[in-house]
Amino acid sequence: MPRSPAPHPPASDPFQDASPSAPRLQHRHIEVFRAVMLAGGVTGAAGLLFSSQPTVSRDLARMEQLLGYPLFERVQGRLRPNARALALWEEVQRSWQGLDRVIDRAVALSRPQAARINVLSMPALSHALLPAALAQMQQAQGPVAVSVATQESPLLQQWMAAQRYDLGLTEQGEAPAGTRAVALPAVDEVAVLPAGHPLARKKKLQPADFDGQAFISLAEGDPYRSEIDQVFTDAGVARQMLLDTHSAVAVCAMVQNGLGLAIVNPFTAQACMGQGLVQRPLAFSIPFRTQVLLPLHRAAVPEVDALVTALGQAAASLPTYNAQHAGSR
């Protein structure tokens, strides 16, 4: 009776054959291979690795054994990389460059200038308050990279709630979800006038000084527009109201061109001073309140604290809100 053929052994699966305890290439083998390629031989590689020639030769032979193929030809006592070694060398170089970038980045993060603060600011404050604060911060901290984006409400609040920026700079109000607010010192709004205007001779302006004057106003719906209008309504003062705009910077530009008088926040007034524009304090107080918004769920950038401090110092450098005048209106 013929014997049945012996069953074929199952095909080996290299993935199944491998086990956690099976010998495999180590980082040390790649390091030795790289050193041999850089030095052109085992002796030079031993010097690069602060090792001995026998140790490097043994590690290289073990690497070839684990791979199952040679990487070098031995020609008259010298090593010559073969095609497989050259192909592997290209990959090792790419990987080492990536590792070098990781190391460089890790070292750079220890330097203040490697940090980057992403700021979202109201346009008016990015033009005036923020530059002064950045200058103070750099004097105290040295160079710090800052990226500034501008946006008006309510998008500014939405973007801060979405944790998209390290710091928000806006007028005072309720902090959006996911943020905390840090109030900056309140400051008094000021009058801005063309340099040659007769009222520029006065040290301080009363509501009555604006009677009959061409007045450039903030746009309807602006909370400061409403507060300013209320002051003149209470004083029975009628102004010529021909121009209005959403932008305090645009207000100052119109004043510079002799189109009228205005009342704006002191940061914008200070930034636009000169070139035919002067500012004068008011005999009454209209407080301009600003705040910093800080995200609660975004990775902290240590340099943000220095910028918050500088913003407070820049705000406090101007005449602060006079509550006594406000109560006497």
Rosetta silent file (secondary structure, phi, psi, omega in degrees, C-alpha in Angstrom):
SEQUENCE: MPRSPAPHPPASDPFQDASPSAPRLQHRHIEVFRAVMLAGGVTGAAGLLFSSQPTVSRDLARMEQLLGYPLFERVQGRLRPNARALALWEEVQRSWQGLDRVIDRAVALSRPQAARINVLSMPALSHALLPAALAQMQQAQGPVAVSVATQESPLLQQWMAAQRYDLGLTEQGEAPAGTRAVALPAVDEVAVLPAGHPLARKKKLQPADFDGQAFISLAEGDPYRSEIDQVFTDAGVARQMLLDTHSAVAVCAMVQNGLGLAIVNPFTAQACMGQGLVQRPLAFSIPFRTQVLLPLHRAAVPEVDALVTALGQAAASLPTYNAQHAGSR
SCORE:     score description
SCORE:     0.000 S_00000001
   1 L     0.000  124.262 -176.713    0.000    0.000    0.000 S_00000001
   2 L   -67.189  144.023  178.238    1.603    3.292   -1.069 S_00000001
   3 L   -78.131  143.901  176.078    2.408    5.711    1.632 S_00000001
   4 L   -72.704  144.051 -178.098    0.627    9.066    1.542 S_00000001
   5 L   -61.453  145.561  177.865    2.949   11.979    0.899 S_00000001
   6 L   -64.847  139.624  179.621    4.255   13.756    3.915 S_00000001
   7 L   -64.989  143.766  177.618    2.418   17.062    4.548 S_00000001
   8 L   -71.199  139.814  175.666    4.259   20.200    3.525 S_00000001
   9 L   -66.696  144.297 -179.296    5.416   22.300    6.446 S_00000001
  10 L   -62.321  144.894  178.128    3.474   25.559    6.704 S_00000001
  11 L   -61.681  139.106 -178.582    5.121   28.575    5.104 S_00000001
  12 L   -75.713  141.574  177.585    6.987   30.607    7.641 S_00000001
  13 L  -109.110  113.217 -176.148    5.606   34.022    8.500 S_00000001
  14 H   -59.576  -27.662 -179.633    8.418   36.438    9.356 S_00000001
  15 H   -76.681  -36.039  177.944    6.042   38.445   11.474 S_00000001
  16 H   -74.238  -33.699 -178.738    4.842   35.422   13.423 S_00000001
  17 H   -67.113  -31.274 -177.773    8.366   34.065   13.786 S_00000001
  18 L   -69.265  141.438  176.291    9.549   37.286   15.373 S_00000001
  19 L  -135.059  159.307 -179.063    9.169   37.455   19.123 S_00000001
  20 L   -56.436  -26.745 -177.700    9.976   40.151   21.604 S_00000001
  21 L   -91.491   -6.356 -178.973   12.990   38.114   22.733 S_00000001
  22 L   -68.332  142.523  178.622   14.313   37.435   19.198 S_00000001
  23 L   -60.720  140.735  178.492   17.582   39.257   18.362 S_00000001
  24 L  -149.465  166.819  178.825   17.020   42.382   16.324 S_00000001
  25 L   -61.088  142.219  176.223   18.847   45.485   15.207 S_00000001
  26 L  -114.537  164.820  177.014   19.540   48.016   17.904 S_00000001
  27 H   -57.731  -32.969 -179.567   20.185   51.743   17.681 S_00000001
  28 H   -60.921  -38.477  179.683   23.797   50.955   18.494 S_00000001
  29 H   -63.545  -42.501  179.130   24.151   48.981   15.248 S_00000001
  30 H   -65.488  -37.594  179.458   22.869   51.935   13.205 S_00000001
  31 H   -63.898  -41.454  178.028   25.199   54.255   15.094 S_00000001
  32 H   -65.777  -44.970  178.617   28.171   51.999   14.276 S_00000001
  33 H   -58.303  -44.289 -179.944   27.140   51.762   10.619 S_00000001
  34 H   -62.339  -42.795 -178.718   26.874   55.548   10.397 S_00000001
  35 H   -64.293  -40.056  178.684   30.298   56.009   11.983 S_00000001
  36 H   -64.211  -41.151  179.927   31.901   53.548    9.552 S_00000001
  37 H   -66.776  -39.806 -179.262   30.325   55.340    6.590 S_00000001
  38 H   -69.558  -41.027 -174.699   31.455   58.744    7.853 S_00000001
  39 H   -87.084  -19.234 -179.272   34.998   57.654    8.703 S_00000001
  40 L    80.860    8.799  179.254   35.495   55.312    5.764 S_00000001
  41 L   178.637  171.493 -176.058   36.715   52.463    7.971 S_00000001
  42 H   -70.953  -38.751 -177.855   36.574   50.731   11.325 S_00000001
  43 H   -62.646  -48.328  178.345   39.556   52.548   12.843 S_00000001
  44 H   -64.409  -36.969  178.604   38.134   55.984   12.161 S_00000001
  45 H   -63.455  -38.941  177.892   34.693   54.858   13.327 S_00000001
  46 H   -60.485  -37.650  177.492   36.159   53.711   16.640 S_00000001
  47 H   -66.152  -41.814  179.186   37.553   57.214   17.131 S_00000001
  48 H   -63.784  -34.477 -175.458   34.201   58.827   16.394 S_00000001
  49 L   -94.647    1.335 -176.593   32.435   56.534   18.852 S_00000001
  50 L    53.538   45.507 -178.335   35.151   56.717   21.537 S_00000001
  51 L  -129.085 -174.003  179.204   35.342   52.939   21.304 S_00000001
  52 L  -102.729  157.003 -179.748   37.882   50.297   20.286 S_00000001
  53 H   -62.171  -43.984  178.276   38.432   48.862   16.821 S_00000001
  54 H   -60.727  -37.319 -179.855   37.609   45.262   17.881 S_00000001
  55 H   -65.847  -43.079  179.431   34.329   46.414   19.461 S_00000001
  56 H   -65.899  -42.303  178.590   33.270   48.300   16.325 S_00000001
  57 H   -60.987  -42.568  179.948   34.217   45.356   14.100 S_00000001
  58 H   -64.700  -42.910  179.660   32.217   43.001   16.305 S_00000001
  59 H   -65.031  -38.557 -179.559   29.141   45.306   16.301 S_00000001
  60 H   -67.998  -41.631  178.201   29.304   45.706   12.523 S_00000001
  61 H   -63.722  -38.612  178.745   29.593   41.935   11.981 S_00000001
  62 H   -65.504  -37.687  177.592   26.626   41.395   14.321 S_00000001
  63 H   -61.640  -46.297  179.746   24.575   43.909   12.345 S_00000001
  64 H   -64.804  -35.200  178.375   25.268   42.057    9.086 S_00000001
  65 H   -65.078  -43.799 -179.482   24.404   38.757   10.769 S_00000001
  66 H   -67.400  -36.103  178.956   21.048   40.084   11.965 S_00000001
  67 H   -72.700  -31.935 -178.081   20.255   41.541    8.540 S_00000001
  68 L    87.548   12.335  176.899   21.208   38.353    6.762 S_00000001
  69 L  -155.038  153.462 -179.693   23.320   40.071    4.134 S_00000001
  70 L   -77.580  152.374  176.729   26.675   41.856    3.961 S_00000001
  71 L  -107.780  -20.956 -174.987   26.929   45.636    3.824 S_00000001
  72 E  -132.530  148.611  168.533   30.600   45.939    2.930 S_00000001
  73 E   -98.252  138.129  177.921   33.092   44.256    0.674 S_00000001
  74 E   -94.192  108.094 -176.963   36.494   43.590    2.190 S_00000001
  75 E  -120.785  110.755  178.261   39.055   44.731   -0.369 S_00000001
  76 L    51.355   45.305  176.572   42.743   44.620    0.629 S_00000001
  77 L    79.027    3.258  179.914   41.875   45.125    4.288 S_00000001
  78 E  -115.931  153.475  179.237   39.545   48.042    3.614 S_00000001
  79 E   -93.581  132.054  176.449   35.762   48.226    3.748 S_00000001
  80 E  -124.695  117.909 -177.908   33.881   49.226    0.611 S_00000001
  81 E   -64.451  138.532  176.894   30.095   49.776    0.977 S_00000001
  82 L   -91.478 -172.848 -175.338   27.969   47.757   -1.432 S_00000001
  83 H   -62.310  -39.617  179.342   24.682   48.810   -3.069 S_00000001
  84 H   -65.222  -40.408  178.870   22.593   47.805   -0.051 S_00000001
  85 H   -63.246  -40.730  179.963   24.832   49.779    2.283 S_00000001
  86 H   -66.129  -38.209  177.458   24.544   52.879    0.079 S_00000001
  87 H   -66.195  -41.847  177.505   20.748   52.576   -0.008 S_00000001
  88 H   -65.429  -36.528 -179.261   20.647   52.199    3.780 S_00000001
  89 H   -61.065  -39.235  177.653   23.022   55.152    4.162 S_00000001
  90 H   -59.065  -43.205 -179.128   20.567   57.485    2.395 S_00000001
  91 H   -69.619  -39.275  178.795   17.852   56.567    4.897 S_00000001
  92 H   -62.907  -40.846  178.814   20.186   56.905    7.868 S_00000001
  93 H   -62.121  -43.498  179.178   21.212   60.401    6.737 S_00000001
  94 H   -62.123  -43.544 -178.873   17.580   61.522    6.453 S_00000001
  95 H   -65.480  -39.376 -179.207   16.769   60.131    9.894 S_00000001
  96 H   -68.240  -34.967  176.290   19.838   61.745   11.471 S_00000001
  97 H   -63.471  -40.419  176.945   18.943   65.125    9.989 S_00000001
  98 H   -63.774  -40.493  177.985   15.496   64.828   11.559 S_00000001
  99 H   -65.518  -39.389  177.333   17.057   63.952   14.908 S_00000001
 100 H   -61.058  -38.843  178.551   19.408   66.929   14.620 S_00000001
 101 H   -65.408  -38.868  177.604   16.392   69.203   14.053 S_00000001
 102 H   -61.902  -44.700 -179.755   14.727   67.784   17.162 S_00000001
 103 H   -64.406  -44.318  179.434   17.877   68.455   19.209 S_00000001
 104 H   -60.918  -40.976 -179.872   18.245   71.980   17.804 S_00000001
 105 H   -66.433  -41.219  179.824   14.605   72.725   18.600 S_00000001
 106 H   -61.771  -40.951  179.050   14.936   71.378   22.136 S_00000001
 107 H   -69.846  -39.951 -177.279   17.964   73.618   22.761 S_00000001
 108 H   -64.917  -31.454 -178.394   16.320   76.645   21.110 S_00000001
 109 L   -66.100  -14.010  176.946   13.276   76.412   23.376 S_00000001
 110 L   -80.424   -9.038 -177.977   15.503   77.332   26.305 S_00000001
 111 L  -102.948  135.878 -177.992   16.065   80.769   24.765 S_00000001
 112 H   -55.549  -36.987 -176.096   13.432   83.530   25.127 S_00000001
 113 H   -70.339  -10.183  178.158   13.723   84.506   21.469 S_00000001
 114 H   -83.595  -18.900  178.889   12.644   80.973   20.483 S_00000001
 115 L   -73.815  155.929  176.564    9.239   81.436   22.086 S_00000001
 116 E  -136.607  124.611  177.159    6.378   82.857   20.036 S_00000001
 117 E  -100.658  124.695  176.688    3.371   84.674   21.476 S_00000001
 118 E   -98.214  113.953 -174.142    0.272   84.693   19.281 S_00000001
 119 E  -111.007  137.195  172.190   -1.748   87.821   20.076 S_00000001
 120 E  -116.889  122.031 -171.869   -5.270   88.701   18.944 S_00000001
 121 E  -133.423  149.649  166.477   -6.056   92.393   19.391 S_00000001
 122 L   -59.744  142.138 -178.058   -8.691   94.960   18.581 S_00000001
 123 H   -53.314  -43.644 -177.273   -7.338   97.044   15.675 S_00000001
 124 H   -62.652  -37.346 -178.213   -7.234  100.269   17.707 S_00000001
 125 H   -78.234  -27.933  175.557   -5.217   98.647   20.496 S_00000001
 126 H   -70.031  -22.975 -179.752   -2.801   96.966   18.087 S_00000001
 127 H   -84.319  -25.874 -170.368   -2.047  100.429   16.712 S_00000001
 128 L  -123.959  -73.654 -174.032   -1.487  102.112   20.053 S_00000001
 129 H   -63.116  -45.839 -173.598   -1.319  100.262   23.399 S_00000001
 130 H   -61.728  -46.264  179.460    0.230   97.018   22.153 S_00000001
 131 H   -57.928  -39.555  178.862    3.352   98.502   20.453 S_00000001
 132 H   -64.468  -39.785  179.347    4.277  100.421   23.613 S_00000001
 133 H   -67.860  -39.439  178.563    3.880   97.260   25.701 S_00000001
 134 H   -62.831  -39.515  178.328    5.976   95.198   23.268 S_00000001
 135 H   -63.191  -42.756  178.756    8.761   97.765   23.476 S_00000001
 136 H   -65.213  -40.480 -179.187    8.710   97.620   27.279 S_00000001
 137 H   -63.810  -42.368 -178.587    8.690   93.810   27.267 S_00000001
 138 H   -68.987  -31.021  175.332   11.680   93.594   24.933 S_00000001
 139 H   -64.905  -36.477 -177.034   13.619   96.032   27.076 S_00000001
 140 H   -85.752  -36.282 -171.028   13.000   93.807   30.103 S_00000001
 141 H  -105.002  -19.501 -167.983   13.108   90.345   28.479 S_00000001
 142 L    88.386 -176.498 -175.274   15.201   90.696   25.363 S_00000001
 143 L   -62.648  131.212  173.689   13.893   89.640   21.922 S_00000001
 144 L  -134.392  129.032  179.840   10.647   87.624   21.959 S_00000001
 145 E   -73.157  131.089 -179.793    8.855   86.613   18.755 S_00000001
 146 E  -133.861  131.997  174.981    5.275   87.911   18.641 S_00000001
 147 E  -112.148  123.025 -174.422    2.639   87.369   15.963 S_00000001
 148 E  -112.854  124.755  171.974   -0.211   89.907   16.047 S_00000001
 149 E  -115.898  149.727 -179.593   -3.604   89.408   14.416 S_00000001
 150 E  -116.371  145.665  178.251   -6.426   91.947   14.599 S_00000001
 151 L  -162.538  148.476  176.526  -10.143   91.361   14.901 S_00000001
 152 L   -93.358  166.774  171.507  -13.233   93.173   16.148 S_00000001
 153 L   -70.990  150.950    2.191  -15.908   91.844   18.476 S_00000001
 154 L   -90.726   -1.942 -178.209  -17.652   89.407   18.527 S_00000001
 155 H   -63.223  -33.530  178.670  -15.212   87.345   16.438 S_00000001
 156 H   -58.296  -46.062  179.675  -12.376   88.280   18.768 S_00000001
 157 H   -65.533  -38.987  179.991  -14.233   86.699   21.693 S_00000001
 158 H   -64.057  -42.864 -178.239  -15.144   83.629   19.626 S_00000001
 159 H   -69.127  -34.964  176.468  -11.542   83.030   18.536 S_00000001
 160 H   -69.128  -39.140  177.240  -10.257   83.412   22.084 S_00000001
 161 H   -62.479  -31.058  178.857  -12.902   80.954   23.334 S_00000001
 162 L   -79.880    3.126  175.925  -11.649   78.514   20.678 S_00000001
 163 L    64.615   32.664 -175.768   -8.144   78.726   22.276 S_00000001
 164 L   -84.856  -15.543 -175.535   -6.595   79.934   19.013 S_00000001
 165 L  -134.348  156.614  179.520   -4.344   82.605   20.575 S_00000001
 166 L   -78.775  -25.266 -176.436   -2.097   82.975   23.620 S_00000001
 167 E  -155.416  136.878  173.774   -3.429   86.415   24.516 S_00000001
 168 E  -115.155  144.565 -179.917   -6.357   88.613   23.530 S_00000001
 169 E  -127.173  117.508 -172.289   -6.460   92.397   23.917 S_00000001
 170 E  -151.594  174.014  172.501   -9.862   94.044   23.908 S_00000001
 171 E   -70.932  155.982 -173.767  -12.137   96.544   25.586 S_00000001
 172 L   -67.682  140.908  179.006  -13.420   95.482   28.956 S_00000001
 173 L  -177.451 -169.541 -179.024  -16.421   93.183   29.026 S_00000001
 174 L   -71.408  135.178  179.386  -17.462   89.702   30.014 S_00000001
 175 L   -70.806  130.955  178.281  -14.762   87.076   29.481 S_00000001
 176 L   -66.866  162.107  179.916  -15.824   84.492   26.880 S_00000001
 177 L   -55.999  141.085  178.156  -16.074   80.818   27.849 S_00000001
 178 L    81.550    9.325  178.669  -12.702   79.121   28.247 S_00000001
 179 E  -134.791  163.498  168.694  -10.836   82.327   29.088 S_00000001
 180 E  -124.475  149.433 -176.059  -10.056   84.504   32.059 S_00000001
 181 E  -106.630  139.825  173.637   -9.877   88.281   31.970 S_00000001
 182 E  -119.147  112.158 -178.195   -7.190   90.524   33.460 S_00000001
 183 E   -72.839  136.044  173.444   -8.343   94.136   33.712 S_00000001
 184 L   -94.861  160.221 -179.670   -5.832   96.827   32.755 S_00000001
 185 L   -56.609  131.471  176.492   -5.863  100.258   34.423 S_00000001
 186 L   -71.925  143.208 -179.024   -8.773  102.369   33.178 S_00000001
 187 E  -128.227  157.144  179.603   -7.740  105.655   31.522 S_00000001
 188 E   -81.216  137.021  170.126   -9.596  108.845   30.645 S_00000001
 189 L   -67.302  159.091 -174.716  -10.587  109.559   27.083 S_00000001
 190 E  -131.826  162.665  173.649   -9.187  112.797   25.666 S_00000001
 191 E   -88.361  140.707  172.793  -10.085  115.482   23.147 S_00000001
 192 E  -119.135  137.631 -173.976   -8.140  115.615   19.874 S_00000001
 193 E  -137.935  154.015  169.021   -7.959  118.854   17.886 S_00000001
 194 E   -61.874  143.188 -173.227   -6.220  120.263   14.815 S_00000001
 195 L   -55.904  -34.053 -176.541   -2.994  121.910   15.993 S_00000001
 196 L   -92.508    7.965 -176.828   -4.092  125.395   14.943 S_00000001
 197 L   -69.626  141.211 -179.708   -7.591  125.229   16.457 S_00000001
 198 H   -56.531  -34.475 -178.920   -8.431  128.064   18.922 S_00000001
 199 H   -70.169  -14.086  178.448   -9.437  125.530   21.610 S_00000001
 200 H   -66.735  -15.518  177.965   -5.910  124.075   21.493 S_00000001
 201 H   -76.636  -15.289 -179.048   -4.842  127.066   23.596 S_00000001
 202 L   -84.416  146.265  179.245   -6.901  125.745   26.515 S_00000001
 203 L   -80.605  -27.078 -178.044   -5.328  123.333   29.002 S_00000001
 204 L  -150.246  140.325 -174.019   -8.578  121.450   29.643 S_00000001
 205 E  -105.099  134.885  174.434  -11.875  121.333   27.754 S_00000001
 206 L   -93.559  160.383  175.046  -15.366  121.699   29.224 S_00000001
 207 H   -53.219  -39.226 -177.512  -18.507  120.318   27.542 S_00000001
 208 H   -62.931  -23.580  179.766  -19.510  123.898   26.658 S_00000001
 209 H   -64.942  -20.871 -177.648  -16.305  124.296   24.609 S_00000001
 210 H   -90.629   -1.831 -175.908  -17.735  121.891   22.028 S_00000001
 211 L   -62.589  124.617  178.152  -20.914  123.896   21.474 S_00000001
 212 L    77.786   -0.618 -176.946  -21.437  124.524   17.752 S_00000001
 213 L   -84.398  145.641  170.820  -18.170  122.798   16.836 S_00000001
 214 E   -65.352  126.464 -172.697  -17.828  120.294   13.985 S_00000001
 215 E  -125.494  127.472  177.700  -17.488  116.972   15.797 S_00000001
 216 E   -96.651  119.658 -170.437  -16.184  113.678   14.385 S_00000001
 217 E  -110.832  158.572  166.442  -17.900  110.864   16.198 S_00000001
 218 E   -68.974  160.372 -173.830  -17.578  107.142   16.608 S_00000001
 219 L   -66.693  154.402  176.133  -20.231  105.173   14.738 S_00000001
 220 L   -60.021  140.254 -176.981  -23.744  104.749   16.081 S_00000001
 221 L    96.290  -18.300  176.055  -24.016  101.714   18.321 S_00000001
 222 L   -70.350  131.639 -177.155  -20.513  102.133   19.715 S_00000001
 223 H   -61.907  -32.432  178.073  -20.768  102.145   23.543 S_00000001
 224 H   -73.441  -32.265  173.679  -18.348  105.064   23.817 S_00000001
 225 H   -58.004  -45.493 -178.261  -20.391  107.037   21.275 S_00000001
 226 H   -63.851  -41.117 -178.124  -23.424  106.629   23.545 S_00000001
 227 H   -69.705  -40.260  178.216  -21.534  107.734   26.641 S_00000001
 228 H   -64.472  -45.796 -179.972  -20.006  110.761   24.925 S_00000001
 229 H   -59.694  -36.862 -178.582  -23.366  111.814   23.487 S_00000001
 230 H   -64.689  -36.886  178.171  -24.934  111.552   26.948 S_00000001
 231 H   -58.381  -46.063 -176.985  -22.385  113.995   28.393 S_00000001
 232 H   -75.442  -30.384  174.625  -23.333  116.652   25.848 S_00000001
 233 H   -64.345  -45.941  179.667  -27.044  115.954   26.155 S_00000001
 234 H   -63.286  -32.051 -178.814  -26.851  116.438   29.922 S_00000001
 235 H   -87.713   -3.686 -178.529  -24.895  119.694   29.412 S_00000001
 236 L    67.473   32.596 -177.777  -27.328  120.984   26.754 S_00000001
 237 L  -102.258  129.413  178.308  -24.520  121.264   24.203 S_00000001
 238 L  -106.929  124.466  178.437  -25.281  120.916   20.477 S_00000001
 239 L  -106.908  160.865  172.473  -22.430  119.862   18.175 S_00000001
 240 E   -85.374  109.563 -173.591  -22.273  119.732   14.389 S_00000001
 241 E  -105.073   88.153 -177.778  -22.515  115.989   13.747 S_00000001
 242 E  -109.396  -24.997 -174.062  -21.546  115.436   10.112 S_00000001
 243 E  -127.703  138.507  170.462  -18.930  112.645   10.243 S_00000001
 244 E  -146.982  157.086 -178.015  -18.729  109.313   12.069 S_00000001
 245 E  -157.114  156.843  177.699  -16.612  106.160   11.745 S_00000001
 246 L   -77.149  -18.683 -169.856  -15.973  102.862   13.541 S_00000001
 247 L  -104.173  126.291  175.459  -12.227  103.501   13.748 S_00000001
 248 H   -66.577  -32.044  176.919  -10.542  105.748   16.327 S_00000001
 249 H   -64.734  -41.741  177.832   -7.508  105.918   14.022 S_00000001
 250 H   -65.297  -36.841  175.701   -9.758  107.209   11.222 S_00000001
 251 H   -57.080  -48.512 -178.536  -11.236  109.760   13.637 S_00000001
 252 H   -64.074  -36.905  178.637   -7.745  111.121   14.353 S_00000001
 253 H   -64.423  -37.921  178.145   -6.897  111.232   10.641 S_00000001
 254 H   -67.867  -39.003  176.877  -10.009  113.324    9.998 S_00000001
 255 H   -63.228  -42.590  179.112   -9.088  115.679   12.844 S_00000001
 256 H   -57.876  -30.464 -179.950   -5.572  116.034   11.396 S_00000001
 257 L   -90.764   14.096  172.711   -7.163  117.185    8.156 S_00000001
 258 L    75.935   21.406 -176.748   -9.100  119.936    9.928 S_00000001
 259 L   -85.492   -7.739  178.546  -12.535  118.315    9.659 S_00000001
 260 L   154.724 -170.614  176.077  -13.462  118.845   13.295 S_00000001
 261 E  -103.144  169.413  178.388  -12.838  117.921   16.917 S_00000001
 262 E  -160.659  167.206  171.869  -13.264  114.512   18.542 S_00000001
 263 E  -125.122  124.007 -177.173  -13.016  112.510   21.729 S_00000001
 264 E  -138.285  173.953  176.800  -11.072  109.245   21.538 S_00000001
 265 L   -69.535  148.249 -173.687   -9.184  106.817   23.744 S_00000001
 266 H   -69.393  -21.131  179.297   -5.798  108.170   24.880 S_00000001
 267 H   -67.874  -46.998  178.263   -3.803  105.274   23.382 S_00000001
 268 H   -66.056  -41.015  178.753   -4.881  106.119   19.847 S_00000001
 269 H   -59.670  -42.956 -179.177   -4.504  109.838   20.533 S_00000001
 270 H   -64.817  -40.878 -178.658   -0.950  109.292   21.783 S_00000001
 271 H   -67.477  -29.134 -176.051   -0.039  107.175   18.749 S_00000001
 272 L   -97.490    2.807 -177.834   -1.389  109.800   16.334 S_00000001
 273 L   -58.651  150.434 -177.885    0.150  112.823   18.056 S_00000001
 274 E    88.786 -177.848  179.644    2.036  115.257   15.866 S_00000001
 275 L    51.418   44.673  174.328    1.485  115.948   12.167 S_00000001
 276 L    88.761    8.505 -179.064   -1.139  118.571   12.934 S_00000001
 277 E  -120.372  133.642  172.875   -2.892  116.770   15.821 S_00000001
 278 E  -126.745  158.412  175.900   -2.896  117.752   19.501 S_00000001
 279 E  -122.745  150.814  177.881   -4.712  116.275   22.468 S_00000001
 280 E  -137.229  142.293  176.606   -6.170  117.952   25.527 S_00000001
 281 L   -68.959  159.799  179.090   -7.583  116.461   28.744 S_00000001
 282 E  -102.070  150.258  176.905  -11.279  116.820   29.500 S_00000001
 283 L   -79.160   -1.564  176.948  -12.783  118.459   32.572 S_00000001
 284 L  -130.458  158.492 -175.406  -15.075  115.422   32.804 S_00000001
 285 L  -107.559  129.826  168.053  -14.216  111.719   32.798 S_00000001
 286 L  -123.322  102.405 -173.746  -15.182  109.114   30.252 S_00000001
 287 E   -71.805  136.725  173.912  -13.288  105.976   31.288 S_00000001
 288 E  -109.348  113.794 -173.288  -11.739  103.790   28.599 S_00000001
 289 L  -110.302  132.758  178.932  -11.389  100.273   30.001 S_00000001
 290 E  -126.664  162.902  178.992   -9.334   97.506   28.450 S_00000001
 291 E  -150.621  157.894  173.471   -8.576   93.931   29.413 S_00000001
 292 E  -101.562  135.440  173.711   -6.381   90.985   28.536 S_00000001
 293 E  -107.336  129.931 -179.649   -8.027   87.634   27.740 S_00000001
 294 E  -120.388  129.480 -178.914   -6.024   84.501   28.516 S_00000001
 295 E   -70.966  143.175 -179.007   -7.061   81.030   27.281 S_00000001
 296 L   -91.380  -18.440 -171.930   -7.600   78.391   29.965 S_00000001
 297 L  -124.292   26.800  177.800   -7.058   75.308   27.789 S_00000001
 298 L  -115.598  143.194  179.917   -4.097   76.252   25.595 S_00000001
 299 L   -55.146  129.986 -174.021   -0.497   75.279   26.297 S_00000001
 300 L   -73.097  140.120  171.843    1.042   78.112   28.298 S_00000001
 301 L  -108.287  114.550 -172.996    3.832   80.264   26.860 S_00000001
 302 L   -53.938  -34.458 -176.346    5.865   81.600   29.824 S_00000001
 303 H   -68.073  -12.667  178.703    6.618   84.912   28.076 S_00000001
 304 H   -60.894  -38.684  179.961    2.886   85.792   28.069 S_00000001
 305 H   -59.154  -39.526  178.733    3.148   86.826   31.728 S_00000001
 306 H   -65.291  -36.224  179.184    5.824   89.368   30.812 S_00000001
 307 H   -70.303  -38.450  176.889    3.577   90.814   28.099 S_00000001
 308 H   -60.502  -43.548  178.026    0.625   91.097   30.507 S_00000001
 309 H   -62.058  -43.329 -179.565    2.864   93.015   32.917 S_00000001
 310 H   -65.636  -36.825  177.533    4.088   95.298   30.128 S_00000001
 311 H   -63.498  -41.794  177.421    0.512   95.992   28.992 S_00000001
 312 H   -63.629  -39.178  178.684   -0.405   97.041   32.532 S_00000001
 313 H   -67.763  -40.016  179.735    2.629   99.324   32.707 S_00000001
 314 H   -65.678  -38.922  178.267    1.862  100.887   29.328 S_00000001
 315 H   -67.678  -40.421 -177.987   -1.734  101.565   30.364 S_00000001
 316 H   -71.971  -13.347 -179.061   -0.675  103.023   33.705 S_00000001
 317 L   -74.134  -15.374  177.611    1.774  105.395   31.984 S_00000001
 318 L   -98.644  159.750  177.855   -1.174  107.529   30.810 S_00000001
 319 L   -55.343  127.058 -175.889   -3.451  109.608   33.088 S_00000001
 320 E   -81.980  167.045 -177.504   -5.766  107.129   34.767 S_00000001
 321 L   -56.570  126.858 -177.924   -9.539  107.301   35.034 S_00000001
 322 L   -96.450   93.981 -176.676  -10.605  110.174   37.293 S_00000001
 323 H   -65.219  -29.044  179.537  -13.568  108.795   39.255 S_00000001
 324 H   -64.026  -42.624  177.200  -13.996  112.113   41.081 S_00000001
 325 H   -66.141  -38.493 -177.911  -14.695  113.929   37.825 S_00000001
 326 H   -62.378  -38.213 -179.024  -17.006  111.145   36.694 S_00000001
 327 H   -74.096  -15.810 -176.729  -19.101  111.529   39.838 S_00000001
 328 L   -94.380    2.030 -178.822  -19.403  115.301   39.392 S_00000001
 329 L   -66.922    0.000    0.000  -21.044  115.207   35.985 S_00000001
